[in-house]
């Protein structure tokens, strides 16, 4: 569900929140108008009873503003949270079948970016869109009221409102250009660093160092210019809104004075148009928030494009029942990613070897049915995997990626995701098997919190925690991607021993670059890079 569709589903709530917001804005403006009337009228020192009307209006608007402000905040946040809950639920439904094969090489980063995009859109609705919409309606009402008092003052306020509201889109366009130049400068800097890392010898020889430094200075200057331009745009937008308010107030004061001199405006009302104009223009000050519209729009576009990503697995219309058994691949291939490959994963450790780009990780995704092959046939227990649901396959074939996720819960909670009924003794045993017994010595032991960003865990500990979770699940087959890549040799040897022990009764497919891992495997299948496309 898109943000627009979610907002359409919450149309009544949005109308209610905006209506309350308009009441709040009108109460704010009304308080300014009646306060000006009361102050000037009191300066004239009339009979106290003659002040009862302005005093009563001031009290009414003050109480209305206080009472409706809470209702407006509650209604706005309620509808924004409701809209975003619909978007988040739909986002989860869209992402779930894409993870991990359908989100590119870094699915975790894509998911995190999508969640940040949802939060940004929520902030846009609450902090910019709702106040600006309500304020604009109220400001137009104030312009009409001033037009009834002093026609030219109402016209002047209307012109000022057009300038203030027009400043938002103009500044947004200018800010977008500055951000594009900033992004281009950052991309150029990244490309330069990449060139230096790939070929450092070219920098050290001849004039390469001087040339690299010159390019670095050039890109940094471009980046500084873009940042300064963005800061100037924001500053000029604020200055424009402030100057517009001041000039409009000055002009309306002059018009009010002329109307007073001509006998068309009572003395007690002479300050009302000026303060009313200031209040009305303050209500549309949220237009300054549109300078970040490019980033907000980019968030909306990224959320929409997730919907267009092809699903990596097609579920069968009439699924068959899964039967644990050997994983057998015959000429299984993925265009541009995996050359046709044969293998049989039965009891023991089967290692997949080959240079980077040969498709080891891709084959691992195919074996766990995270990705459908373009060619060949894959069977599990003699049944074509194409006739099995992805869920049923993964109940038999476990998978551990090279960057396992650590959930925001306790150590025990992270492990029991694989087997909810596991006893504490089972958890301690599996941690010992992968060399993570030290985690039990931390305060809280099994109940120690880890955090969603794996707070307190190194990359190696994170990898072993993912492996421990998979071993505890005791699937008939297990695909493990680079479990020893970030480990020292002692820890890596313990992981190899754990996989060998698991392989006595289960099938283990080990993806690795380390010669020690390949030497410890029972069988090795070597992959070759697929032919280039086209």
N, C-alpha and C positions, 0 to 999 in steps of 0.2 A: 504494500500500500504506500503510495507516494504521500508527501506532506500535504499536497493539495487535496488528495482524496481523504486523508485523515481529517483535515480541516472541514471538508464538506460533511463528513459524518458527524462532526461536532458543531454543526452550524448554529443550532439553538444556543448552545453554551457560549459560542463566540459572540453572537448577537447580544446575549445577556451581559457578558463581561464588558463589551464595548459600550452598551447603554449605561452601565454603572460607571464606567470610565468617563463618559461624557458628563454625567451628573457631577462627578468629582471635579472635572475640569471647569464646568460651569460654576460650581460652588466656589472654586478658587478665584475665577475671574469676578464673580459676583461679590465676593468678599472684598476684592480690591476696589471695585466700583463703589460699593456702598460705604466702604471705609473712607474713600476720598470725599464722598458726599457728606458723611458725618463730620469729618475733620473741618471741612470748610464751613459747614453749617454751624458747628460749635464755635468756630472763630468769630462768627457774627454775634455771638452771645444772645441768642433768642430765648424765649421762654422755654423752660425745660420740657414741657409737654410737646413742643414743636419738634423736639429731637426724637420723639418716640418711634416714628416711622423708620428713619435711618438706623437708629439703635436696634430696633427689632429685626431689620433686614440683616444687619451685621451679625447678630446672634444666630439668626436662621441659617445664613450661609456658613458661618463658622461651625455650627453643630452639624450641618449637612455634610460639610467637607470631612469632619472628623469621623462621622458615622459611616459615610459611604467609602472613605478611603480603605478601611479594613475590608468592607464587602468587595470593593474593586480588586484589591490585592488577592483576596481569597478566590474570587471568581476567575480572575486572569490566570493565576497559577493552577487552579483546578483544571481549566480547559486546556492550558498549555501542557500540563502533565498528562491529561487524557489523550491529547493529540500525539504527544511523543510516545506514550505507552503503546498506542496503535502502531506507530512507526517502528518502535523497537521490536514489538512482537512480529511484525511483518519482516523486519530486517533479520531477525533470528531464523524465521522460516526460510528466507532466501539464502542466508549464509550456510545454514546447516548442511544442505546437500552439496555445497561447493567446497567445504573443508575436507581435506587440505588441498586436494588436487586442482580445484577450480579457481583458486585465488592467487596463483602464481607461486614463485619460489619462497615468498615470505608471507604465508597466510596470517600469521599472528599480527604482523604490522598492518595488514589490510583490515583485519577485524578491529584493531585498536583505533585506526584512523576512522573507520565507519562509526564507531561509538563516539569518538570526539566530534564527528560531524553532526550526529544527532544532538549532542549537548550544545553545540554552537547554534543549531537551528532553534532549539528551545530558548536559548538566551536571546536570539533575535526576536522571537515572538513576544517574549515577556518584557524585554528591556527597550526595544526599539519600536516594533510594529504596533503593539497595542497602545502605548502612550501617545505615539505620533498620530494614530488614527483618531483616538478620542480627543486629543488636543486640537487637531485640525477642525473637527466638527464644532467644538466649543468656541474656537477662535473665530470661525465664520459667524456664529451666533452673536458674539461680541461685536463684530464688525457691523452687523445689521442693527444692533442696539445703538451703537455710536452713530450710525447713519441716520437713525431717527432723531437723535439729539442734535448732531451737527453733520449734515449730509457730506460736506467735504472731508470731515474727519473720518467718517466711515469709509469714504473712497480712499483716503490716504492709508488707512489701516489695511484695506483690501490689497492695495499695491504692495505694502510692506510684507504682508503675508505671502503674496506671490513670490517676492524676492527671497524670503526666508525659506519657503518650501522648494523653490527652484535651486537654492544653493546646495541642497542635499544631493540631487542627481548629478549636478555639475561637478561637485567635489568628489562624488563617487567615481565618476568617469576619470577625473584627473588622478585620483588616488590609485585607480586600477592601472593606469598607464605607468605610474611610478612603481607599482608593485611588479608589473611585467618587466620593467627595466631592472628592478632588483633581482627578480628570478633569473633573468638572462645573465646578470653578472655573477650570481651564485653558481649557475650552471657552468659558466666559463671557468670560474675558479675550480669547481669540481673536476672539470675536464683537464685543466692544467695539472692538478694534483695527481690525477690518474695517469697522465702522460709521464710525469716525473717518477711515479712509482714503477710504472712498466719499464721505463728505459732510463734509469738513473745515470748510466754511463754517458749518454748523450749530453747530459747536463754538465758533467764533470769535464768533458773534453772541449777544447776550443772556446768559442764564444757562447756555448750553450748555457752556461750559468748566467752570464749577463743578459742573454735573451730571455731566459726564464724569469729573472728578476724584473725585467722591463714589463713582461706580460703580467706578472703578479701585481706590479704597481698599477698598471692600466686597469686591470679588473677590479682592484681594490678602490681605485678612484671612481670607477663607474658605480660600484656598489655604494660608496659614500654619497655620490650625487643622487642616486635613486632614493636613499634613505633621507637625505636632506629634503628632496622634493616632496616625499610623503609627509615629512614633518611640517613643511611649509603649507601643504594643502590642508592639513588638519588645523594649523594655526589660522590660515586665512578663512577657513570655514567658520571657525569660532568668532574671528574678528568681524566677518561679514554679518553674522547674526547679531552680534553686539552692536555694531554700527547701525544696522538697520533698525534695531529697537530704539537706539538713541535718537537717530534722525527722525524716525516716525513720531516719537514722543515730542520732540522739539517742534516739528511741523504741526502736530495736532494741538500743542499748547498755543501756537500762534493762531491757528484757525479757531480755537475755542475763545481766545481773547477777542478776535474779530467778531465772532458771533455774539459775545457778551456786550461788546461795544455797540453792536447794531440792535441790541435788545432782543436777540433771538435765543439767548441762553441765560438762565437764572444764575445769579452769583454763586449760589450754593453748589451748582453743578459744574462750575468752570474747570475743576481739577479732574472730574470723572473721565472725560475722554482720554486724557494723557495716561493716567494710571491704568485705564482699561486697555489701552493699546499695548502698554508694557506687559501687562498680564497675558494678553492674547498672544503676543510674540513669544513670551516665555513658554507658553503651552506647546508651540511648534519647535522648540529648541532641540527636540529629538532628531531633527533632520540631520544634525551633525553626526549622528550615529551611522548614517548611510555611507560614510567614508570607508567603512569596512565591508561594503556590499560585495566587492569582488570575492573576498574570502567566503562570505556567507553563500554567495551564488555557487562557488566552487564546491562547497559542502553539499548543497542541494543536488548538483550535477553528479557528484561521486555517489551519493545515495541512490540516484536514479540509475546510474550505469551498472550497479550491482545486479539490478534486475535483468540486464541484458547479457550477463555472462552465461555462456553455455554450461548446462549441467554436465559434469564429467561422467555421470553414471545414469544409465537408463534402466529403470526398474521393470521387471517382466510383468505382463498383464496377468499371466497365470503362473505364479511362482510354484516351484517344486520344493519339497522338503529337503533340507540339507542333511547330508550324511558325512560325519567326520571321516577323513581319509587322506590319501596323498593329494598334494597339489601338483598337478601335471600341466605344464605349458608346452604347447606344440606350435612353433613358428609364431609366437605371440609378439606383436609389434605395435608401436605407436608412431605415426608419421612424424618424422623430424625429431623424435625423442628417443626411440628405442628400436633398434634393428631386430628383425625376427629372431626369437630366442627360444630354445628348448631347455627345459629343466624338469626335474622331478624332486619335490621336497617331501621326504618321508622322515622317519625317525633319524635324528642326528643333526649335525650342524652343517648346513650348506652355505658356503660363502659366495657372494657375488663380487667379482673383482673387475677392474677395468679403469681406464683413464677417466678424468672428469669429462662429462658430456656423453658418456657411453650409455646412459640410461639406467643406472643401478637404482636410483631412487624412484624413477618412473616405473620400473618393473616391480619394486616393492609396493607402490600404490596400486598397481594392477592386481597383484596377488591378494591384497586385502580388499579388493573391489572399491577402492576410492577413485578408480579411473578405469574406463572401458578401453580395451585394446581395439585398434583399428583393423588388425589382422590376426589370424591364428585362432587358437581355441585353448581355453583354460578350463580345467575340470577340477572339482573338489569331491573326492570320494566317488569318482566316476561320473558325476553329474556336471553338465556344462554350467559354469558360473553365470552365464547369461540368463539361465533359467532360475537363478536364485536371487532373492532380495539381498541388497547390500547389508541389511541388518542381520540376516541369517548367516551370511558369510562371515561377518565380523564377530559373531558369537563363537565361531570356530577358529578364525584367523585373527590373532591380535597383531597390533602394529605399534611400534615405538619410533617416533620421528627423531631427527637429530637435535630438535629443540623442544623437548616435552614441556607442556604447560604445567605450571604449578598454580593450583587454585587457592583462592583466598580463604583458607580454612586451616585446620590443624594438620600436623604431620599424619596423624591417624586418619583424619578425614580425607586427605589426599590419597592414601593407600586404599581405604575402604571403597573408593569409587569403583575399583575393580572387583571387589568382593565385599558387599556390605555386611555379611555375616562373619567376617574374619575375626578371630579372637586376638586379643592383645599379644598373646604368645606367637601367633602366626605373623603378626606385623613385625615383631622384634626379630624373628627368625629370618624373614626376607630382607630386612635391613642389614642384618649380619652377612647374608649371602652376597650382597652387592657392595659391601664395605662401607655402609652408612651407619654403623653402630654408634659412631660418635654423636650423631644427632640425638640419640636417646639421652646423652649426658647433659643436654641443654635444659635450662629451666622449663619445667612443664613436661619434658619427655615426649611421649606420644601426643600429648595435648598442646604442645608448643605451636603457636601460630606461625605460618610461613608467609602468607600474603600473596596476592595475585601476581605481583611482579617478582616472585621467588625471593623475597627479602631474606637476606642472610644465607643464601645458597650460592655457591660458585657454579660455573657452567658445568663442571664435572659432577658436582653433587646433584644438580638439576637433572642431568642425563641419567644418573644412577637411580634417582627417585622414580623417573619414568619407567626405567627397566624393572625396578622393584614392584611397581604397580602392575606391570604386565605379567611378571612371574607369579604374582599373587592371584591373578585372574585365571591362570592355568588353562589357557586356550590350547586346543590341539596343535595349532601351528602358530609360530610367532615370527614376525618380520621385524628386524631391529636394524635401524639406520645409524651407522657410525657411533656405536655406544662407547668406544674407547678414544674418540678423536681428541678430547680435551683432558685425558687422564694421564697421570704419571704411570710408569711401567708397573709399579706394585699394584696400584688400583686397577689398571687394565688387566693384569693377570688374574685378579680376583673376579672381574667381570667375565673373562673368558672361561674361568672354571665354573661360574654359575650357569653360563649358557651351555657348557658341555654337560653339566649335570641335568639341566632341563631337557637337553636333547636326547637323553637316554630313553625318555618316554614320549617325547614330542618332536615335532619338526621345527627346526630353527633355521630361518633364512637370515644370514648375517651380511649386511652391506658394510664394506670397510675398505680403506686404503692401506691400512697398516699391515706390513708383511707378517708380523707376529700373529695377527688375527687369522690371516689366511693359512698360516702354517698349522694353527691349532684346529682348523676346521676339518671335518670328515671328508667333504667334497668341495671343489671350487669350480664355479662356472664363470668363465671370463667373457665379458661383453666387449663388443667393439662399437665405436661411435656409428650412428646411423648415417647414411649418405645425406649430403646437404639437400635441402629442398630446392626444386627448380633445376 
